[in-house]
Amino acid sequence: MRGNIQERGAHARTFVILSALLMLQLGTLIAPAHACGCGAMVPDPNARIAVGRETSVVDWDGSTEQIVMRFTVTSDTPRAAWIMPVPGRATVELADGALFDELVRIAAPEHRERHYFWPRGGDWPFDDVDGAGAPPPDAAAGGGVGVVGRERLGDFDVARLTATDPAALGDWLDENGFEMPAGLDEDLRPYVERGWEYVAVRLAPREKGAVLTGTLNPLRLRFASDELVYPMRLSRRAETSQSLGLFVLAEHRMEPRSAIGGSEPEVTYAGKVTSAEGELGRLTGGKERFLTVLDQEFPDPARIDGDHELRATAEDTPFRRVVWEDELLTLGGVPAWVLTLGSATAAAALWAVRARRRRRIVPPAPIHVPPPAA
């Protein structure tokens, strides 16, 4: 694909390459943080963890909501924890990562070709300039906290909790190996006041000495809800910019009621999907859904002021991104501009030859000589 960078010449391309290399080097020093509706993922003290990618699938049929979450992490710690507030009693189980592969294929952008006439950098006769190529989401525990259940799911230690006191909830989490960020009590207070419940997850690999690295098994949360909500409030504890990506499956195309302190959410795909097979079919029960894919940035997480509440849009307008691939226009493998210039040159030469052949030399007018006088 010939991109716009190639049009700027060798110097511009060199600058872009050097800038990209610099950013890559910086990226190895500063680990990116990605939003997770559960709030900050917190490792053991003095340990480091980077969530390279966090992707969530949300399915809602009008009364029941399911959230499937998958993390790709790089760390030097064997443990980390997070908490997800939910509006009702939740069940938790391991999910299959194939679900994400299916949705990525469905929402993939459409690739279209468009042609340009005149040669650019990288095309003959400018192919001596090397262009930059394109880079190929109830047992009472006391103290106001109830333990609904606790189970081991793969590399996850999962606790399902109720709470009437945010401070008591924070204490229980700390005492049971779920270390949470300082100040979490205040962020949990709105959920406690509304009677929500909680799913606390501690990531702890079974293998002795193992650390959290790579793509973890996804978890599926299922709970009753009369509205589609994606908890985000706890992400305000993050110290670096956050990025949110959501696959939303519902009866209609959905949109957030507000930006909740982030940039305007961007729709990258919208369309109806029907799948009676595969992981998508198992998630939806084989019923038709409208898939809306959303991306959003949170440059200043401290500004996050609530959870994402999603509502149906006025119309179920489909949308798919289009990626244009620029190609030099050719005819029979020959650049069209070469053929055009060649044809024009030949036509001009033929015209010149014919013009010469048709040119007539006009003889001089005869000189009239009067007859001699008689």
Contacts in CASP RR format, 6 or more apart in sequence:
PFRMAT RR
TARGET T0000
AUTHOR 0000-0000-0000
METHOD contacts of the structure
MODEL  1
MRGNIQERGAHARTFVILSALLMLQLGTLIAPAHACGCGAMVPDPNARIA
VGRETSVVDWDGSTEQIVMRFTVTSDTPRAAWIMPVPGRATVELADGALF
DELVRIAAPEHRERHYFWPRGGDWPFDDVDGAGAPPPDAAAGGGVGVVGR
ERLGDFDVARLTATDPAALGDWLDENGFEMPAGLDEDLRPYVERGWEYVA
VRLAPREKGAVLTGTLNPLRLRFASDELVYPMRLSRRAETSQSLGLFVLA
EHRMEPRSAIGGSEPEVTYAGKVTSAEGELGRLTGGKERFLTVLDQEFPD
PARIDGDHELRATAEDTPFRRVVWEDELLTLGGVPAWVLTLGSATAAAAL
WAVRARRRRRIVPPAPIHVPPPAA
1 133 0 8 1.000
1 134 0 8 1.000
1 325 0 8 1.000
1 326 0 8 1.000
1 327 0 8 1.000
2 116 0 8 1.000
2 120 0 8 1.000
2 121 0 8 1.000
2 122 0 8 1.000
2 123 0 8 1.000
2 326 0 8 1.000
2 327 0 8 1.000
2 328 0 8 1.000
3 134 0 8 1.000
3 326 0 8 1.000
5 12 0 8 1.000
5 13 0 8 1.000
5 16 0 8 1.000
5 131 0 8 1.000
5 132 0 8 1.000
6 13 0 8 1.000
6 120 0 8 1.000
6 121 0 8 1.000
6 122 0 8 1.000
6 131 0 8 1.000
6 132 0 8 1.000
7 120 0 8 1.000
7 121 0 8 1.000
9 121 0 8 1.000
9 129 0 8 1.000
10 129 0 8 1.000
10 130 0 8 1.000
10 131 0 8 1.000
13 129 0 8 1.000
13 130 0 8 1.000
13 131 0 8 1.000
13 132 0 8 1.000
16 132 0 8 1.000
17 132 0 8 1.000
30 240 0 8 1.000
31 48 0 8 1.000
31 49 0 8 1.000
31 50 0 8 1.000
31 52 0 8 1.000
31 74 0 8 1.000
32 50 0 8 1.000
32 51 0 8 1.000
32 52 0 8 1.000
32 240 0 8 1.000
32 243 0 8 1.000
33 50 0 8 1.000
33 51 0 8 1.000
33 238 0 8 1.000
33 239 0 8 1.000
33 240 0 8 1.000
33 241 0 8 1.000
33 242 0 8 1.000
34 51 0 8 1.000
34 52 0 8 1.000
34 53 0 8 1.000
34 54 0 8 1.000
34 242 0 8 1.000
34 243 0 8 1.000
34 244 0 8 1.000
35 54 0 8 1.000
35 232 0 8 1.000
35 235 0 8 1.000
35 238 0 8 1.000
35 242 0 8 1.000
35 243 0 8 1.000
35 244 0 8 1.000
35 245 0 8 1.000
35 298 0 8 1.000
35 301 0 8 1.000
36 51 0 8 1.000
36 54 0 8 1.000
36 56 0 8 1.000
36 69 0 8 1.000
36 71 0 8 1.000
36 82 0 8 1.000
36 235 0 8 1.000
37 56 0 8 1.000
37 84 0 8 1.000
37 230 0 8 1.000
37 231 0 8 1.000
37 232 0 8 1.000
37 234 0 8 1.000
37 235 0 8 1.000
37 244 0 8 1.000
38 69 0 8 1.000
38 82 0 8 1.000
38 83 0 8 1.000
38 84 0 8 1.000
38 201 0 8 1.000
38 231 0 8 1.000
38 234 0 8 1.000
39 82 0 8 1.000
39 83 0 8 1.000
39 234 0 8 1.000
39 235 0 8 1.000
39 237 0 8 1.000
39 238 0 8 1.000
40 82 0 8 1.000
40 181 0 8 1.000
40 234 0 8 1.000
40 235 0 8 1.000
40 237 0 8 1.000
40 238 0 8 1.000
41 49 0 8 1.000
41 51 0 8 1.000
41 71 0 8 1.000
41 73 0 8 1.000
41 80 0 8 1.000
41 81 0 8 1.000
41 82 0 8 1.000
42 80 0 8 1.000
42 81 0 8 1.000
42 82 0 8 1.000
42 179 0 8 1.000
42 180 0 8 1.000
42 181 0 8 1.000
43 49 0 8 1.000
43 75 0 8 1.000
43 77 0 8 1.000
43 79 0 8 1.000
43 80 0 8 1.000
43 212 0 8 1.000
44 77 0 8 1.000
44 78 0 8 1.000
44 79 0 8 1.000
44 80 0 8 1.000
44 179 0 8 1.000
45 179 0 8 1.000
47 75 0 8 1.000
47 76 0 8 1.000
47 77 0 8 1.000
47 80 0 8 1.000
48 75 0 8 1.000
48 76 0 8 1.000
48 77 0 8 1.000
49 73 0 8 1.000
49 74 0 8 1.000
49 75 0 8 1.000
49 76 0 8 1.000
49 77 0 8 1.000
49 80 0 8 1.000
49 212 0 8 1.000
50 73 0 8 1.000
50 74 0 8 1.000
50 75 0 8 1.000
51 71 0 8 1.000
51 72 0 8 1.000
51 73 0 8 1.000
52 72 0 8 1.000
52 73 0 8 1.000
52 74 0 8 1.000
53 71 0 8 1.000
53 72 0 8 1.000
53 137 0 8 1.000
54 69 0 8 1.000
54 70 0 8 1.000
54 71 0 8 1.000
54 72 0 8 1.000
54 137 0 8 1.000
54 245 0 8 1.000
55 69 0 8 1.000
55 70 0 8 1.000
55 100 0 8 1.000
55 137 0 8 1.000
55 245 0 8 1.000
55 247 0 8 1.000
56 67 0 8 1.000
56 68 0 8 1.000
56 69 0 8 1.000
56 70 0 8 1.000
56 137 0 8 1.000
56 230 0 8 1.000
56 245 0 8 1.000
56 246 0 8 1.000
56 247 0 8 1.000
57 66 0 8 1.000
57 67 0 8 1.000
57 68 0 8 1.000
57 99 0 8 1.000
57 100 0 8 1.000
57 103 0 8 1.000
57 246 0 8 1.000
57 247 0 8 1.000
57 249 0 8 1.000
57 283 0 8 1.000
58 65 0 8 1.000
58 66 0 8 1.000
58 67 0 8 1.000
58 228 0 8 1.000
58 230 0 8 1.000
58 246 0 8 1.000
58 247 0 8 1.000
58 248 0 8 1.000
58 249 0 8 1.000
58 310 0 8 1.000
59 65 0 8 1.000
59 66 0 8 1.000
59 68 0 8 1.000
59 249 0 8 1.000
59 250 0 8 1.000
59 283 0 8 1.000
59 284 0 8 1.000
59 289 0 8 1.000
60 66 0 8 1.000
60 225 0 8 1.000
60 228 0 8 1.000
60 248 0 8 1.000
60 249 0 8 1.000
60 250 0 8 1.000
61 250 0 8 1.000
61 251 0 8 1.000
61 284 0 8 1.000
61 287 0 8 1.000
62 225 0 8 1.000
62 226 0 8 1.000
62 228 0 8 1.000
62 250 0 8 1.000
62 251 0 8 1.000
63 224 0 8 1.000
63 225 0 8 1.000
63 226 0 8 1.000
64 222 0 8 1.000
64 223 0 8 1.000
64 224 0 8 1.000
64 225 0 8 1.000
65 222 0 8 1.000
65 223 0 8 1.000
65 224 0 8 1.000
65 225 0 8 1.000
65 228 0 8 1.000
65 229 0 8 1.000
66 220 0 8 1.000
66 221 0 8 1.000
66 222 0 8 1.000
66 283 0 8 1.000
67 84 0 8 1.000
67 220 0 8 1.000
67 221 0 8 1.000
67 230 0 8 1.000
68 95 0 8 1.000
68 99 0 8 1.000
68 218 0 8 1.000
68 219 0 8 1.000
68 220 0 8 1.000
68 221 0 8 1.000
68 283 0 8 1.000
69 218 0 8 1.000
69 219 0 8 1.000
69 221 0 8 1.000
70 95 0 8 1.000
70 97 0 8 1.000
70 100 0 8 1.000
70 215 0 8 1.000
70 216 0 8 1.000
70 217 0 8 1.000
70 218 0 8 1.000
70 219 0 8 1.000
71 215 0 8 1.000
71 216 0 8 1.000
72 214 0 8 1.000
72 215 0 8 1.000
72 216 0 8 1.000
73 80 0 8 1.000
73 212 0 8 1.000
73 213 0 8 1.000
73 214 0 8 1.000
73 216 0 8 1.000
74 213 0 8 1.000
74 214 0 8 1.000
75 211 0 8 1.000
75 212 0 8 1.000
75 213 0 8 1.000
76 211 0 8 1.000
77 211 0 8 1.000
77 212 0 8 1.000
78 204 0 8 1.000
78 205 0 8 1.000
78 209 0 8 1.000
78 210 0 8 1.000
78 211 0 8 1.000
78 212 0 8 1.000
79 202 0 8 1.000
79 203 0 8 1.000
79 204 0 8 1.000
79 212 0 8 1.000
80 202 0 8 1.000
80 203 0 8 1.000
80 212 0 8 1.000
81 173 0 8 1.000
81 177 0 8 1.000
81 178 0 8 1.000
81 179 0 8 1.000
81 180 0 8 1.000
81 200 0 8 1.000
81 201 0 8 1.000
81 202 0 8 1.000
81 203 0 8 1.000
82 200 0 8 1.000
82 201 0 8 1.000
83 173 0 8 1.000
83 178 0 8 1.000
83 180 0 8 1.000
83 184 0 8 1.000
83 198 0 8 1.000
83 199 0 8 1.000
83 200 0 8 1.000
83 201 0 8 1.000
83 234 0 8 1.000
84 198 0 8 1.000
84 199 0 8 1.000
84 200 0 8 1.000
84 201 0 8 1.000
84 221 0 8 1.000
84 231 0 8 1.000
85 188 0 8 1.000
85 191 0 8 1.000
85 196 0 8 1.000
85 197 0 8 1.000
85 198 0 8 1.000
85 231 0 8 1.000
85 233 0 8 1.000
85 234 0 8 1.000
86 196 0 8 1.000
86 197 0 8 1.000
86 198 0 8 1.000
86 199 0 8 1.000
86 221 0 8 1.000
86 223 0 8 1.000
86 225 0 8 1.000
86 231 0 8 1.000
87 194 0 8 1.000
87 196 0 8 1.000
87 197 0 8 1.000
87 223 0 8 1.000
87 224 0 8 1.000
87 225 0 8 1.000
87 229 0 8 1.000
88 196 0 8 1.000
88 197 0 8 1.000
88 223 0 8 1.000
88 224 0 8 1.000
88 225 0 8 1.000
89 148 0 8 1.000
89 160 0 8 1.000
89 197 0 8 1.000
89 223 0 8 1.000
89 224 0 8 1.000
90 160 0 8 1.000
90 197 0 8 1.000
90 199 0 8 1.000
90 221 0 8 1.000
90 222 0 8 1.000
90 223 0 8 1.000
91 221 0 8 1.000
91 222 0 8 1.000
91 223 0 8 1.000
92 151 0 8 1.000
92 153 0 8 1.000
92 158 0 8 1.000
92 160 0 8 1.000
92 199 0 8 1.000
92 219 0 8 1.000
92 220 0 8 1.000
92 221 0 8 1.000
92 222 0 8 1.000
93 153 0 8 1.000
93 219 0 8 1.000
93 220 0 8 1.000
93 222 0 8 1.000
94 153 0 8 1.000
94 154 0 8 1.000
94 156 0 8 1.000
94 217 0 8 1.000
94 218 0 8 1.000
94 219 0 8 1.000
94 220 0 8 1.000
95 217 0 8 1.000
95 218 0 8 1.000
95 219 0 8 1.000
95 220 0 8 1.000
95 279 0 8 1.000
96 218 0 8 1.000
96 279 0 8 1.000
97 217 0 8 1.000
97 218 0 8 1.000
97 279 0 8 1.000
98 278 0 8 1.000
98 279 0 8 1.000
99 218 0 8 1.000
99 279 0 8 1.000
99 280 0 8 1.000
99 283 0 8 1.000
100 137 0 8 1.000
100 218 0 8 1.000
100 247 0 8 1.000
102 275 0 8 1.000
102 278 0 8 1.000
102 279 0 8 1.000
102 280 0 8 1.000
103 247 0 8 1.000
103 280 0 8 1.000
103 291 0 8 1.000
103 293 0 8 1.000
106 269 0 8 1.000
106 273 0 8 1.000
106 291 0 8 1.000
107 247 0 8 1.000
107 268 0 8 1.000
107 269 0 8 1.000
107 291 0 8 1.000
107 293 0 8 1.000
107 320 0 8 1.000
109 268 0 8 1.000
109 320 0 8 1.000
109 321 0 8 1.000
109 322 0 8 1.000
109 323 0 8 1.000
110 320 0 8 1.000
110 321 0 8 1.000
110 322 0 8 1.000
110 323 0 8 1.000
111 322 0 8 1.000
111 323 0 8 1.000
111 325 0 8 1.000
112 322 0 8 1.000
112 323 0 8 1.000
112 324 0 8 1.000
112 325 0 8 1.000
113 324 0 8 1.000
113 325 0 8 1.000
113 326 0 8 1.000
113 327 0 8 1.000
114 324 0 8 1.000
114 325 0 8 1.000
114 326 0 8 1.000
114 327 0 8 1.000
115 326 0 8 1.000
115 327 0 8 1.000
115 328 0 8 1.000
115 329 0 8 1.000
116 326 0 8 1.000
116 327 0 8 1.000
116 328 0 8 1.000
116 329 0 8 1.000
117 329 0 8 1.000
117 336 0 8 1.000
117 337 0 8 1.000
118 337 0 8 1.000
119 125 0 8 1.000
119 126 0 8 1.000
119 328 0 8 1.000
119 335 0 8 1.000
119 337 0 8 1.000
120 126 0 8 1.000
120 328 0 8 1.000
121 127 0 8 1.000
121 129 0 8 1.000
121 131 0 8 1.000
122 129 0 8 1.000
122 130 0 8 1.000
122 131 0 8 1.000
123 328 0 8 1.000
123 335 0 8 1.000
124 335 0 8 1.000
137 244 0 8 1.000
137 245 0 8 1.000
137 246 0 8 1.000
137 247 0 8 1.000
138 146 0 8 1.000
138 147 0 8 1.000
138 148 0 8 1.000
138 162 0 8 1.000
139 146 0 8 1.000
139 147 0 8 1.000
139 149 0 8 1.000
140 146 0 8 1.000
140 147 0 8 1.000
141 147 0 8 1.000
141 172 0 8 1.000
142 168 0 8 1.000
143 165 0 8 1.000
143 168 0 8 1.000
143 172 0 8 1.000
144 163 0 8 1.000
144 164 0 8 1.000
144 165 0 8 1.000
144 168 0 8 1.000
144 169 0 8 1.000
145 161 0 8 1.000
145 162 0 8 1.000
145 163 0 8 1.000
145 165 0 8 1.000
145 168 0 8 1.000
145 169 0 8 1.000
145 172 0 8 1.000
146 161 0 8 1.000
146 162 0 8 1.000
146 163 0 8 1.000
147 159 0 8 1.000
147 160 0 8 1.000
147 161 0 8 1.000
148 160 0 8 1.000
148 161 0 8 1.000
148 162 0 8 1.000
148 197 0 8 1.000
149 159 0 8 1.000
149 160 0 8 1.000
150 157 0 8 1.000
150 158 0 8 1.000
150 159 0 8 1.000
150 160 0 8 1.000
151 158 0 8 1.000
152 158 0 8 1.000
153 217 0 8 1.000
153 219 0 8 1.000
154 206 0 8 1.000
154 217 0 8 1.000
155 203 0 8 1.000
155 204 0 8 1.000
155 205 0 8 1.000
155 206 0 8 1.000
155 212 0 8 1.000
155 216 0 8 1.000
155 217 0 8 1.000
156 201 0 8 1.000
156 202 0 8 1.000
156 203 0 8 1.000
156 204 0 8 1.000
156 217 0 8 1.000
156 219 0 8 1.000
157 201 0 8 1.000
157 202 0 8 1.000
157 203 0 8 1.000
157 204 0 8 1.000
158 199 0 8 1.000
158 200 0 8 1.000
158 201 0 8 1.000
158 202 0 8 1.000
158 219 0 8 1.000
159 176 0 8 1.000
159 178 0 8 1.000
159 199 0 8 1.000
159 200 0 8 1.000
159 201 0 8 1.000
159 202 0 8 1.000
160 197 0 8 1.000
160 198 0 8 1.000
160 199 0 8 1.000
160 200 0 8 1.000
161 169 0 8 1.000
161 172 0 8 1.000
161 197 0 8 1.000
161 198 0 8 1.000
161 199 0 8 1.000
161 200 0 8 1.000
162 195 0 8 1.000
162 197 0 8 1.000
162 198 0 8 1.000
163 169 0 8 1.000
163 172 0 8 1.000
163 188 0 8 1.000
163 192 0 8 1.000
163 197 0 8 1.000
163 198 0 8 1.000
164 192 0 8 1.000
165 192 0 8 1.000
166 185 0 8 1.000
166 186 0 8 1.000
166 188 0 8 1.000
166 189 0 8 1.000
166 191 0 8 1.000
166 192 0 8 1.000
167 185 0 8 1.000
169 185 0 8 1.000
169 188 0 8 1.000
169 192 0 8 1.000
169 198 0 8 1.000
170 180 0 8 1.000
170 184 0 8 1.000
170 185 0 8 1.000
170 188 0 8 1.000
173 179 0 8 1.000
173 180 0 8 1.000
173 184 0 8 1.000
173 200 0 8 1.000
174 180 0 8 1.000
177 202 0 8 1.000
178 200 0 8 1.000
178 202 0 8 1.000
181 237 0 8 1.000
183 237 0 8 1.000
184 234 0 8 1.000
184 237 0 8 1.000
187 233 0 8 1.000
187 234 0 8 1.000
187 236 0 8 1.000
187 237 0 8 1.000
188 234 0 8 1.000
190 233 0 8 1.000
190 306 0 8 1.000
191 198 0 8 1.000
191 233 0 8 1.000
197 223 0 8 1.000
199 221 0 8 1.000
201 219 0 8 1.000
203 212 0 8 1.000
203 216 0 8 1.000
205 211 0 8 1.000
205 212 0 8 1.000
220 283 0 8 1.000
227 309 0 8 1.000
228 248 0 8 1.000
228 250 0 8 1.000
228 254 0 8 1.000
228 309 0 8 1.000
228 310 0 8 1.000
228 311 0 8 1.000
229 307 0 8 1.000
229 308 0 8 1.000
229 309 0 8 1.000
229 310 0 8 1.000
230 246 0 8 1.000
230 307 0 8 1.000
230 308 0 8 1.000
230 310 0 8 1.000
231 307 0 8 1.000
231 308 0 8 1.000
232 244 0 8 1.000
232 260 0 8 1.000
232 304 0 8 1.000
232 306 0 8 1.000
232 307 0 8 1.000
232 308 0 8 1.000
233 304 0 8 1.000
233 305 0 8 1.000
233 306 0 8 1.000
233 307 0 8 1.000
235 242 0 8 1.000
235 298 0 8 1.000
235 301 0 8 1.000
235 304 0 8 1.000
236 301 0 8 1.000
236 302 0 8 1.000
236 303 0 8 1.000
236 304 0 8 1.000
236 305 0 8 1.000
237 301 0 8 1.000
238 298 0 8 1.000
238 301 0 8 1.000
239 301 0 8 1.000
240 301 0 8 1.000
241 297 0 8 1.000
241 298 0 8 1.000
241 299 0 8 1.000
241 300 0 8 1.000
241 301 0 8 1.000
242 297 0 8 1.000
242 298 0 8 1.000
242 301 0 8 1.000
243 295 0 8 1.000
243 296 0 8 1.000
243 297 0 8 1.000
243 298 0 8 1.000
244 294 0 8 1.000
244 295 0 8 1.000
244 296 0 8 1.000
244 297 0 8 1.000
244 298 0 8 1.000
245 293 0 8 1.000
245 294 0 8 1.000
245 295 0 8 1.000
245 296 0 8 1.000
246 293 0 8 1.000
246 294 0 8 1.000
246 308 0 8 1.000
247 291 0 8 1.000
247 292 0 8 1.000
247 293 0 8 1.000
248 254 0 8 1.000
248 291 0 8 1.000
248 292 0 8 1.000
248 293 0 8 1.000
248 294 0 8 1.000
248 310 0 8 1.000
249 273 0 8 1.000
249 283 0 8 1.000
249 284 0 8 1.000
249 289 0 8 1.000
249 290 0 8 1.000
249 291 0 8 1.000
250 289 0 8 1.000
250 290 0 8 1.000
250 292 0 8 1.000
250 310 0 8 1.000
250 312 0 8 1.000
251 289 0 8 1.000
251 290 0 8 1.000
251 312 0 8 1.000
252 290 0 8 1.000
252 312 0 8 1.000
252 313 0 8 1.000
252 316 0 8 1.000
253 270 0 8 1.000
253 271 0 8 1.000
253 290 0 8 1.000
253 292 0 8 1.000
253 312 0 8 1.000
253 313 0 8 1.000
253 315 0 8 1.000
253 316 0 8 1.000
253 317 0 8 1.000
254 290 0 8 1.000
254 292 0 8 1.000
254 310 0 8 1.000
254 311 0 8 1.000
254 312 0 8 1.000
254 313 0 8 1.000
255 265 0 8 1.000
255 267 0 8 1.000
255 292 0 8 1.000
255 310 0 8 1.000
255 311 0 8 1.000
255 312 0 8 1.000
255 313 0 8 1.000
256 265 0 8 1.000
256 294 0 8 1.000
256 296 0 8 1.000
256 308 0 8 1.000
256 309 0 8 1.000
256 310 0 8 1.000
257 308 0 8 1.000
257 309 0 8 1.000
257 310 0 8 1.000
257 311 0 8 1.000
259 265 0 8 1.000
259 296 0 8 1.000
260 304 0 8 1.000
260 305 0 8 1.000
260 306 0 8 1.000
260 307 0 8 1.000
260 308 0 8 1.000
261 298 0 8 1.000
261 300 0 8 1.000
261 303 0 8 1.000
261 304 0 8 1.000
261 305 0 8 1.000
262 296 0 8 1.000
262 297 0 8 1.000
262 298 0 8 1.000
262 299 0 8 1.000
262 300 0 8 1.000
262 303 0 8 1.000
262 304 0 8 1.000
263 296 0 8 1.000
263 297 0 8 1.000
263 298 0 8 1.000
263 299 0 8 1.000
264 296 0 8 1.000
265 294 0 8 1.000
265 295 0 8 1.000
265 296 0 8 1.000
266 294 0 8 1.000
266 295 0 8 1.000
266 296 0 8 1.000
267 292 0 8 1.000
267 293 0 8 1.000
267 294 0 8 1.000
267 319 0 8 1.000
268 293 0 8 1.000
268 294 0 8 1.000
268 295 0 8 1.000
268 321 0 8 1.000
269 291 0 8 1.000
269 292 0 8 1.000
269 293 0 8 1.000
269 319 0 8 1.000
269 320 0 8 1.000
269 321 0 8 1.000
270 290 0 8 1.000
270 291 0 8 1.000
270 292 0 8 1.000
270 293 0 8 1.000
270 316 0 8 1.000
270 317 0 8 1.000
270 318 0 8 1.000
270 319 0 8 1.000
270 320 0 8 1.000
271 290 0 8 1.000
271 291 0 8 1.000
271 292 0 8 1.000
271 316 0 8 1.000
271 318 0 8 1.000
271 319 0 8 1.000
271 320 0 8 1.000
272 288 0 8 1.000
272 289 0 8 1.000
272 290 0 8 1.000
272 291 0 8 1.000
272 316 0 8 1.000
272 318 0 8 1.000
273 280 0 8 1.000
273 288 0 8 1.000
273 289 0 8 1.000
273 290 0 8 1.000
273 291 0 8 1.000
274 286 0 8 1.000
274 287 0 8 1.000
274 288 0 8 1.000
274 289 0 8 1.000
275 281 0 8 1.000
275 284 0 8 1.000
275 286 0 8 1.000
276 285 0 8 1.000
276 286 0 8 1.000
280 286 0 8 1.000
290 316 0 8 1.000
298 304 0 8 1.000
328 335 0 8 1.000
328 336 0 8 1.000
329 335 0 8 1.000
329 336 0 8 1.000
329 337 0 8 1.000
330 336 0 8 1.000
331 339 0 8 1.000
END
